[in-house]
Amino acid sequence: MTYTFKLARRLAVSRNFTMLPALLVIAACTGDATAPEGPVDSPTIGTEWRPRDTPVAVQISPRTVTIETNQLIHFRAHASTSAGDSVGAAVTWSTSGGTILPDGRFSAAAIGSFTVTATNRVRGTPQVDTSFVQVVRRPTKLAAVEVTPSNVSLAPGVSQTFTAVGRLIGGSLVPIGVTWSSTGGSIDAGGTYVAGDTAGSYRVVATNTAGTLADTVTVSITAPPQPPPPLPSSPPVMQSVTLKPGSVTLATGSSKQFTTYGVTTTGDSVAVAVTFTATGGTVTPTGLYTAGSTIGTYRIIASAGSLADTSVITVTKPLGSSTPLGVPFGPYNTWDGLEFVPNSEIFNLAIGNFHAYNIVERFNIARSKGVKQLPTMTGGARANYLTDGVFDMDKWKAKMETFNTATIRSAMAAAVADGTVIGNSVMDEPYNTGGPGNEANSWGPAGTMYKARTDTLCGYVKAMFPTLPVGVFHDYTKEADKSYEVCEFIVSQYRAAKGPILAYRDGALAVANRGGHKMAFSLNILDGGTRIEGCPIPETGGPGTYAPNCRMTPQQIKDWGVILGSAGCALLMWRYDAVMMADPAYQEAFKYVKDRLASLPAKSCSRS
């Protein structure tokens, strides 16, 4: 048996960049991605348990570096977890002098000592690391480049930092900036080399910024030690029991056969005699499990002596077993970590940003409280999905892929099956191109997002979660002459400035009927009331979030909520406001709308 060496790697910069052509100014703003009427603050997530794969620190490479004026180098950043693994980090770069681009490329026109800082945010907590840059003038009488140490011998995976100086025609030494390159390993912009895992003789090269002079040193990578002689063989011992499948979703009263096998110390799979037990439902001695009549999450355990394995069983109601009632109704931003915010218990719908680390727990909590969910798995600040101010599909897909696990896929299927989840929004206002003072709400220049491209996002989510209805937030009038082919619903938000409520409803339903998709509605309760100068009460609900907008009155919420809610598959509100939700007059209006909608037949947000 051979040894496998797990080698730490640091990113290396080996390209010779030319002078930075322009300074880019990036205006990074945070806010809820589902805000339909201008920039708003993003919700704050409280202190929560950190999984072992959550980044706990961020590190910059190189740590220190000497460069010349207008020399371009590339800083890299990665994060480390509590388990010691290295993971990617989406950092924000800043510097005390010179210029640094969002991707970490740095240059300075003036000499001096500067710091470069990378900031990574994990659920609101900043993680910061700093590198030091010495900027010097390019020497005019350079005769040679000299690298120290001149020759080194390293074991695989071991690092060595090289330094380079310039020797002038007169013989004196001066600091210079160089471009590093290497063979048989990797080297960063500061000269830190990490040996590869193949023994041999390799080179490290330092080239001056003009590309006219260089110095080369030899690096010898030694062979890994020979493995020790094998120990005398001994009979294999059972070291674990495996129960299959690891998770399953069943309707009440249905059955599933579970199987087991043992794994020995030699890695072989063998038959094993086990005892089955279950925390709900029944299981036979041979592993045939039958779900009980109570929906929920249960476990089946297979034990063999001191060894055991557990599978998770989600029990749901059979599809079509009853005629569901109720159009769900609730505001955006009612989650605070794993709890609902105050005065939100009156609602039966929660909308907000979900993350891979809490989505399954939120589903279980929502199911126990009878609160429907419309998650925005790729919600949050638009800046998270932009590159140079334009929507970046790869960034969007990277966030979506964090949910692509067997556990989450199983939990999502169960939540859709029992009605806990009614759909997912892939994007908010894809047609928004921002404007002066509102760049944070922009997805890029006009034409960046269009129905066919938004359909691509819906298709990506459907491939991951086939039973999950997918849709998008935007006014139904956007590209009203075209229809979605994949996205299944539109959430269209109403405010008084958009005209008579009945005409708005009928126009939305006509577009949905033509395109074959479903319509959900939203009320802009904070800025969607009748505009009257000064927003007097009770003619209006008072001043809105953005002048001269006014809030909706309790009576407007009653009237408009019933009209729109009864026509769609859900009724949303932008957004949770602590003062409004604590007001008895508004509480009475919310309860009135919820009770009226709860008596109506339920409507799926899926095309089918």
Secondary structure by P-SEA (a helix, b strand, c coil): cbbbbbbbbbbbbccccccccbbbbbbcccccccccccccccccccccccccccccccccccccccccccbbbbbbbbbbcccbbbbbbbbbbbcccccccccbbbbbccbbbbbbbbbbbcccbbbbbbbbbbbbcccccccccccccccccccccbbbbbbbbbbcccbbbbbbbbbbbbccccccccbbbbbcccccccbbbbbccccccbbbbbbbbbcccccccccccccccccccccccccccccccbbbbbbbccccccbbbbbbbbbbbbcccccccccccccccccccbbbbbbccccbbbbbbbbbccccccccccccccccccccccccccccccccccccccccccaaaaaaaaaaabbbbbccccccccccccccccccaaaaaaaaaccccaaaaaaaaaaaaaccccccccccccccccccccccccccccccccaaaaaaaaaaaaaacccbbbbbbcccccccccccccccccccccccccccaaaaaaaaaaaaaaacbbbbbbbcccccccccccccccccccccccccbbbbcaaaaaaaaaaaaaaccccccccccccccccaaaaaaaaaaaaaaaaccccccccc
